[in-house]
């Protein structure tokens, strides 16, 4: 009803269309092609998008009849992206260890499928691999204080659960974030590369226009790639929070910081643009 009366560009999402019965799909053919619902018609500025698992995903999808597929202008297969997953997770307040683990396991382009997604369908009642949704569940458990290996395996599979918990064990030896922001020139910098990922991700999760200068002064003492990743993740998380409408009242946008404006002219900023 909202879409029929919509005055601005909008989109209707038909989720899990591949699970629909053949009768339902047949009934929806004219709606998808022409936007007709009885004697009403969708405005031209309202688009239609359908989402579905594939037939190989053991999701009860038997495929779509060809007339329905032909009514969509294109069919795009989505790929998981580490950088987008980390930005979403940072915006939603995921466990820092999970976010850093994902960054630590990805290539520098931020688009590697592992470890954010290596799921395979299985008839066993267990996780056969990791997905972004599984990492969100693992983060929920960890933030509640549950780091039981069996529980985390149930979220992302045994291999990633073992690696994630071992990675998070480094957190107890990290410098306190308060000390980093209070004295960025003298706060300890970890020697362990994985621990550095944890620190950089933790800083990114707390960085905003109010403390950007202190954060960058500390990050300048770390390898260049970690500096760039931290600022990239912070910027993307800020955009994601705005989209999700979960910006905290005391949040200071990066754009309000003079230090950030100065940083945008630095070589690091130019390299970040190249990565994007």
N, C-alpha and C positions, 0 to 999 in steps of 0.2 A: 504493500500500500504506500509506503514512504517513497519507493522508487517511482511509482506511477505518477506521483505528484511532485517529484523532485524538480527543482528549478535550476540546479547546478550540476556540472559533470559528476557522475557517480558510477559505481560499479557494483553489480550483484555477483556474489561468489557462490557457486553451486559446489559445496564441499562434498567430497567422497562420491562424486557422480558415478564412478565405476562400480560402486556397490549397489546401485539402483537395479530393480528388476527390469526385465525387458519391456513389460507393460508400462512402467513408469517412464522409461526412456522414450518409448514411442509417443506417449502422451506429451512429452516435453519437446518434441521435434519442432513444432511450429513456434513455440515460445522462444526457443533458442535461436531459430532462424529469423523470425519476424518480430519477436517481442510481444506477440498477441496473448492476452489473457481474457478470454470471453470477448466482450465488446470493447475492452480497453487495450491500449497499446503503450509500451514503454516509450518514453521520450528518446529522441535520437542521441541525446548526450548521456544516456545510461548504457553502459557496456555490460557484457556478460563474460565471466571467467569461470571455468570449471576446474576443480582439483581432483586428483585421484591417485591412489597407488597403482602400480602396474600389475599385470597378471602374474608376475614372478615373485611378488612380495608376500604370498600366503595371506592376503588380506581379504579374501572372499570376493576378489574382483575377477569377473569372467571376461572382461574386455567390453568395449563399447561397439554397438552395431555401426557399420560403416556410414549409414546416413547421418548419424549423430556426429561422428568424427568429422564428417565433411562439412558440417554446419559451422564449425569453428575455423577461424581464419588461419590459425596455426596451432601446432602442438609443440610445446617446449618442455624438454626434460631438465629439471632443476638439479644443480649440483650444490653440495654443501660447501660452505666457505668458512674457514677458521676465523678470519678477521670479523666477519659479520656475526658469527656465533659469539665471539668474545665481546663484541660491542653490545649485543643484546644482553648477554649475561652480566656485563658490568653495569648496564643500565638497571637491570633487575636486582642487583645486589648479590650475585652468586658468590659462593665461597671463593676467596682469592686463590687458594691452592688449585682449584679446578681451572680457573681462568689461566693461571700461569702454566699449568700443565699443558693446556691446549696450545698456548703460544710457544712453549718450549719444544713441543713435538712437531710444529709446523715448519714449513720452509719459509724463507724470507718473503715470498710473494703473498703469503697468507691465504693461499687457495688450495693447499694440499688436502686431500680427502682424509688422510690419517693424521691424528687419531680421532678427529671429530666424528667420522662416520666410517665404520667398517662392518656394519650390520649385515647379516645374511639370514634369510628365513630358515626357521627350524621347527620341527614338530615337537621337540623337547620343551618341557616347561622350564625354560631357562633363557637368559639373554645370550644370544649368539654373537654379540658384538656391541659396539657403541653407536649412539645417535645423539644429536644435540638435545633431544628431549630426555634421553637417558642421563646425560650430564647434568641437566637441570634437576632431575630427581636426586642424583648423587649429591649435588650441592645442597639441596634441601635437607637431606639426612645429615650431612657433615655440619651444616650450620646449627642443627639441633643437638650436636655433640655426639652423634652416632658415627663412628668410623669402623664399625664391624665389617670385616672383609666380606662375609657372606651377603650382607645387606648391599654393599657397594657393588659386588659382583652381580646382584640382581638388577642393578641399574645399567651397568655398562659392560658386563661380561668379565670373566676372570682375569684375562690378560691385562686389560686397562685398569681394573680395580687394584691389582697388585702394583702396577707401575704408578698409579695415582697416589696410593697410600704411601708408597716409598718416597715419592716426590714431596708430598706434604710433610713428611717427617722432618724435612729440612727447615720447616718454618720455626721450630723452637730455637734455632740458632741465629735467626735473623735480627738485625737491628730494629729497635722499636720505631714505628712511624713518627711518633711524637719527637723523638730525638732527631730524626732526619729533617723534619720541617723546622725544628727549633735551631738546629746547628748543621745545615747541609754541608758546609765545608769540612767539618770534622767528624761527622757521624761515620761509623764503620761501613765499609763496602765489602761484601762477601767475596771471597776468592773463588768459591765453587760456582761454575757457570749456571747450574740449575737454580742455585740460591739467588743468583742475580736476576734471573727471570722472575722469581717470586717477589723480590723487592721491587723491581720495575713495575710489575703488574699491581702490586699493593699500592704503590705511589699513584699509578694511573687511576685506580679506583677511588682515590681520595682527592685527586687534583682538581682544582677549579680556578676561577679568576682570582680568588683570594690568596692562594698559596702557590701559584704557578711559578713565580720567581724562585722561591725556596726549592721547589721540586726540581726545576731545571738545573739549579746550581749543584744539586746532588747528582742528578742524572748525568751531568757533564763529566763526572768522575767515573762513569761506566762506559762500556763499549758503545759505539755509535748506533749500532742496530737496536740495542735495548732502549736508548734514548728516543729513537724514532718510533719504536713500537709503543712506548708508554704514551707519548703525545698522540699518536694515531688512535690508540684505543680510547683515550680520554675524550678526544674530539668526537669520535663516533658514538661513544656512550652518551655524550651530551645531546647529540642529535636524536638518538634513540629514545632517551628519556622524554624529550620534547614531543616526539611522535606518540609515545605511550601515555603522555600526560601524567608523568610521575615525578616531575621536577620538585625537589624539596624547596620549601619557602626560603631557606637561608642560602640556597645555591647562588653562587656568583658566576655568571657565564664567562668563559675564557676571553671573549671579546672585550670584556671590561677591564682586563689587566694590561697595563702598560708593558709589563714584561712579556706578555704573550704577543702583543703587537710588535715588539722588538724582535722576538724570536721568529716571527713569520718572515723576516728578512735574512735569516741565518742560513748557512749551508745545509743544516739539518732539515730545515723547512723545505728547501728546494728538493732534497732527496726524498722527503715524504711525498711531495707532489709527484715525483717520478714513480714511487711505489704505488700510488693510488691510480 
